[in-house]
Amino acid sequence: MGSNVIEIDGLHKHYRRRKGHSVAIDGLELVVPEGGVFGFLGPNGSGKTSTIRCIIGLARPTRGSVRLLGKAVPDGLTESLRSVGAIVETPALFPTMSGKENLELLGAIDGIGKKRVAHVLEEVGLAERGGDLVKKYSLGMRQRLALGAALLKDPALLILDEPANGLDPAGMRSVRELLRRLADEGRTVFVSSHLLSEIQQTCDRVAILHRGRCVSQGTVAEVIAAAGHTESMAVIVDDLAGALAVLHRAGIAATRIDDHLQVALGKSEATRISRTLGEHGHWICELKPNERSLEELFLELTDGLELDRMQSAITASPSTESPTSGLNEVLR
């Protein structure tokens, strides 16, 4: 670790429409460090795919700059793309050819031989099905084959756009395990997703995108902490009222919530909590951290931004319009 594999500065991308234009990326700032799995999180329509297309040269930004593996885009793309494997949107595969033949055809373009193809099929778990026609593959198998295509060049950086999209739970788990294994081999995996649970289970670092802007980025723990979340523990005992009184006498802040106590200490203080209660005859049935999910954080961040945007629209609306006209414009 040490260098950045992706650097984005003030990126804007507008698309022309019959009536005006639409804004896909709105002043995006993003830094992706080398190593591990980096999650690019946001709902559908938040600008994830447009950003990826700008990173690998499939789209030209309206303004702003992108650097990929230290090289400016688009000037340095020829060199940097030699070390990049990417899947953007739906991967193109030949259904009437086998998985192995698909990879061999793609590999021939870059002078990659059959030995590497066989290794990649093994790596993505398709060694035994490589000879089958792609049209007989399940969606999960097609996703793994697409990952195999991205791995043919043995890239240092993988850029994957929604690799678990449409998969059943077993397929999602398989892709998640593969991404972690690839990162553990020393690669950097940049993966976009609207599936918050997948990002939280897979990624080391995360950036949250909303309407083309990055609203938070860092490690999962840093992103959650930056939102003002304080650590606490959930404690279940038989006598909640008695245990609560013991904690208060010991100077430990706690509250009763439904069937458990919420104690205002982090998991590093778990021994202190259990010892304090055990010394007074309150034996713990369950003790676990109250871990806030990225989903909760994402909803809080984006709800706040939407409220600000709606209020700005209402304030800016002409006085001759109805009080809700600005809100209606936002919601259209």
C-alpha positions in Angstrom: 0.0 0.0 0.0 1.2 3.5 -0.5 0.1 4.9 -3.9 -3.3 5.7 -5.3 -4.7 3.6 -8.1 -7.5 6.0 -9.0 -7.6 9.8 -8.4 -10.7 11.9 -9.4 -10.7 15.7 -9.1 -13.8 17.8 -9.7 -15.3 15.4 -12.2 -18.5 16.4 -14.0 -20.4 14.5 -16.6 -23.5 15.9 -18.4 -25.5 14.0 -21.0 -27.4 15.9 -23.7 -31.1 15.3 -23.8 -33.9 16.4 -26.1 -34.8 19.1 -23.5 -31.6 20.4 -22.0 -29.2 18.0 -20.3 -29.0 15.6 -17.3 -26.2 15.6 -14.7 -24.8 12.2 -14.0 -21.6 13.3 -12.1 -21.6 16.6 -10.2 -18.1 17.6 -9.0 -17.0 14.2 -7.8 -13.8 13.9 -5.6 -12.5 10.4 -5.1 -9.2 8.8 -4.1 -8.8 5.0 -4.2 -5.6 3.7 -2.5 -3.7 0.7 -3.6 -4.7 -2.7 -2.1 -7.9 -4.3 -0.8 -11.5 -4.1 -1.9 -12.9 -0.6 -2.4 -16.7 -0.3 -2.5 -18.3 2.4 -4.6 -21.8 2.5 -3.1 -24.9 4.3 -4.3 -28.5 3.6 -5.5 -29.2 3.0 -9.2 -28.9 6.3 -11.0 -26.4 7.8 -8.6 -23.6 8.0 -11.2 -21.6 4.9 -10.5 -21.5 3.5 -14.0 -20.9 6.9 -15.6 -17.9 7.4 -13.2 -16.5 4.0 -14.2 -16.9 4.8 -17.9 -14.9 8.0 -17.4 -12.2 6.2 -15.4 -11.5 3.7 -18.2 -12.0 6.0 -21.1 -15.4 4.8 -22.4 -16.8 8.3 -21.8 -15.3 11.8 -21.9 -15.9 13.9 -18.8 -17.6 17.3 -19.3 -14.9 18.7 -17.0 -12.5 17.6 -14.2 -9.6 15.2 -14.2 -9.0 11.4 -13.7 -5.8 9.6 -13.1 -5.6 5.8 -13.4 -2.6 4.0 -12.0 -0.8 7.3 -11.9 -1.5 8.2 -15.6 -3.8 10.9 -16.8 -7.0 9.9 -18.6 -7.2 9.8 -21.5 -3.6 10.5 -22.4 -2.1 7.7 -20.4 -4.8 5.1 -21.0 -2.9 2.9 -23.4 -0.2 2.3 -20.7 -2.4 2.1 -17.6 -5.1 -0.2 -19.1 -2.4 -2.9 -19.6 -2.7 -3.5 -15.8 -6.5 -3.0 -15.5 -9.3 -5.6 -15.9 -12.8 -4.3 -16.0 -16.5 -5.3 -16.3 -18.9 -2.5 -17.1 -22.6 -3.1 -17.2 -23.6 -6.4 -18.9 -20.6 -8.3 -20.1 -20.6 -9.3 -23.8 -20.2 -13.1 -24.2 -20.8 -15.4 -27.2 -23.7 -17.7 -26.1 -23.0 -20.4 -28.8 -19.4 -20.7 -27.7 -18.1 -22.5 -24.6 -16.8 -20.5 -21.7 -13.2 -21.7 -22.5 -13.6 -20.6 -26.2 -14.8 -17.2 -25.1 -11.8 -16.6 -22.9 -9.4 -18.0 -25.6 -10.8 -15.6 -28.1 -10.5 -12.6 -25.8 -7.0 -13.7 -24.8 -5.8 -14.0 -28.4 -6.4 -10.3 -28.8 -3.7 -9.6 -26.2 -1.5 -12.6 -27.0 -2.6 -14.6 -23.9 -2.3 -18.3 -24.3 -4.4 -21.3 -23.4 -2.4 -22.0 -20.2 -3.5 -18.7 -18.7 -7.1 -19.3 -19.8 -7.1 -22.7 -18.0 -5.7 -21.0 -14.8 -8.3 -18.3 -14.9 -11.2 -20.8 -15.3 -9.8 -22.6 -12.2 -9.6 -19.3 -10.3 -13.2 -18.4 -10.9 -14.5 -21.9 -10.3 -15.4 -22.9 -13.8 -12.7 -25.4 -14.6 -15.2 -28.3 -14.8 -17.7 -26.3 -16.9 -15.3 -24.5 -19.2 -16.3 -26.7 -22.1 -20.0 -26.0 -21.8 -21.8 -23.5 -24.0 -22.3 -20.2 -22.4 -26.1 -20.3 -23.2 -26.3 -23.2 -20.8 -24.7 -21.2 -17.9 -26.6 -19.8 -15.0 -26.5 -16.1 -14.4 -23.9 -16.7 -11.6 -21.7 -18.7 -13.9 -21.9 -16.0 -16.5 -20.8 -13.4 -13.9 -17.9 -15.6 -12.9 -16.9 -16.0 -16.6 -17.0 -12.3 -17.0 -14.7 -12.0 -14.0 -12.4 -14.5 -15.7 -12.3 -12.3 -18.8 -11.3 -9.3 -16.6 -8.5 -11.5 -15.0 -6.9 -12.7 -18.2 -4.3 -9.9 -18.2 -3.4 -10.7 -14.6 -4.3 -7.1 -13.7 -3.1 -5.2 -10.7 -6.5 -3.3 -10.6 -10.0 -4.8 -11.2 -12.9 -2.4 -11.9 -16.2 -4.2 -11.5 -19.6 -2.6 -12.1 -22.3 -4.4 -10.0 -20.7 -7.9 -10.3 -23.4 -9.4 -8.0 -26.4 -7.8 -9.7 -29.2 -10.3 -10.2 -27.5 -13.2 -8.4 -29.2 -15.4 -5.9 -27.7 -15.5 -2.3 -25.4 -18.5 -3.2 -24.1 -16.7 -6.3 -23.6 -13.5 -4.3 -21.6 -15.3 -1.7 -19.5 -17.0 -4.4 -18.7 -13.6 -6.0 -18.0 -12.0 -2.6 -15.5 -14.8 -1.7 -13.8 -14.5 -5.0 -13.3 -10.7 -4.7 -11.8 -11.1 -1.2 -9.5 -13.8 -2.5 -8.3 -11.6 -5.4 -7.6 -8.8 -3.0 -5.7 -11.1 -0.7 -3.5 -11.9 -3.7 -2.4 -8.3 -3.7 -4.7 -6.8 -6.2 -6.9 -3.7 -5.8 -10.6 -4.5 -6.5 -12.8 -1.4 -7.2 -16.4 -2.6 -7.1 -19.6 -0.6 -7.5 -22.9 -1.8 -5.9 -26.3 -0.7 -4.7 -26.3 -3.7 -2.3 -25.3 -2.2 1.0 -25.0 -5.6 2.8 -22.6 -6.9 0.2 -20.4 -3.8 0.4 -20.2 -4.0 4.2 -19.3 -7.7 4.1 -16.7 -7.5 1.3 -15.0 -4.1 1.4 -12.1 -2.6 3.3 -12.9 0.9 2.2 -16.0 2.6 0.8 -17.2 5.7 -0.9 -20.9 6.7 -0.8 -22.2 8.3 -3.9 -25.4 10.3 -4.1 -26.6 12.2 -7.2 -23.1 12.3 -8.7 -21.3 13.5 -5.5 -19.3 11.6 -2.9 -21.0 12.2 0.4 -18.6 10.1 2.5 -15.5 7.9 2.0 -12.9 6.1 4.1 -12.8 2.7 5.9 -16.2 1.3 6.8 -15.4 2.1 10.5 -14.3 5.7 9.6 -17.3 6.4 7.5 -19.6 5.2 10.3 -17.7 7.2 12.9 -17.7 10.3 10.8 -21.5 10.3 11.0 -21.2 10.8 14.8 -21.9 7.2 15.8 -20.6 6.2 19.2 -19.8 2.7 20.2 -22.2 0.8 22.5 -23.0 -2.7 23.6 -26.2 -4.6 23.8 -26.6 -6.6 27.0 -29.2 -9.3 27.8 -29.7 -10.5 31.4 -32.7 -12.0 33.2 -33.2 -9.0 35.5 -32.9 -5.9 33.3 -34.0 -3.4 36.0 -31.6 -4.8 38.6 -28.7 -4.9 36.1 -29.4 -1.3 35.0 -29.3 -0.1 38.6 -25.9 -1.9 39.1 -24.4 -0.3 36.0 -25.6 3.2 37.1 -24.1 2.8 40.6 -20.8 1.8 38.9 -20.9 5.0 36.8 -21.6 3.2 33.5 -24.2 5.0 31.3 -26.9 2.6 30.1 -30.5 2.6 29.0 -33.2 -0.1 28.7 -34.4 -0.7 25.2 -37.1 -3.4 24.8 -35.6 -6.7 25.8 -32.0 -5.5 26.4 -29.7 -2.9 27.9 -27.8 -0.5 25.7 -24.5 0.3 27.5 -22.5 3.3 26.4 -19.2 1.4 26.1 -17.4 -0.1 23.2 -16.5 -3.8 22.7 -13.1 -3.2 24.2 -14.9 -2.7 27.6 -16.9 -5.9 27.4 -14.9 -7.5 30.3 -15.6 -4.5 32.5 -19.3 -4.8 31.8 -19.5 -8.5 32.5 -17.3 -8.3 35.6 -19.4 -5.4 37.0 -22.7 -7.3 36.5 -21.3 -10.7 37.6 -20.0 -9.3 40.9 -23.6 -8.4 41.8 -25.1 -11.7 40.7 -26.3 -10.6 37.2 -25.1 -13.2 34.8 -25.0 -12.1 31.1 -27.0 -14.2 28.6 -25.8 -12.2 25.6 -23.3 -9.4 25.1 -22.6 -8.0 21.6 -21.6 -4.7 20.0 -24.4 -2.5 18.6 -23.0 -2.3 15.1 -24.6 0.3 12.8 -25.0 -0.8 9.2 -24.0 1.1 6.1 -27.7 1.0 5.1 -28.6 3.0 8.2 -25.8 5.5 7.5 -26.6 5.8 3.8 -30.3 6.5 4.5 -29.3 9.2 7.0 -26.8 10.8 4.7 -29.0 10.9 1.6 -32.2 11.8 3.5 -30.5 14.8 4.9 -29.3 15.8 1.4 -32.7 15.4 -0.1 -34.3 17.5 2.6 -31.8 20.3 2.0 -32.3 20.1 -1.7 -36.1 20.2 -1.4 -35.9 23.2 1.0 -33.6 25.0 -1.5 -36.1 24.3 -4.3 -39.0 25.6 -2.3 -37.1 28.7 -1.2 -36.0 29.5 -4.7 -39.5 29.1 -6.3 -41.2 32.3 -7.4 -43.7 33.8 -5.0 -46.5 33.6 -7.6 -46.3 29.8 -7.6 -47.9 27.5 -5.1 -45.8 26.7 -1.9 -45.3 23.1 -3.2 -44.2 23.9 -6.7 -40.5 23.7 -5.9 -41.0 20.4 -4.2 -43.0 19.1 -7.1 -40.1 20.0 -9.4 -37.6 18.1 -7.3 -39.8 15.0 -7.2 -40.5 14.9 -11.0 
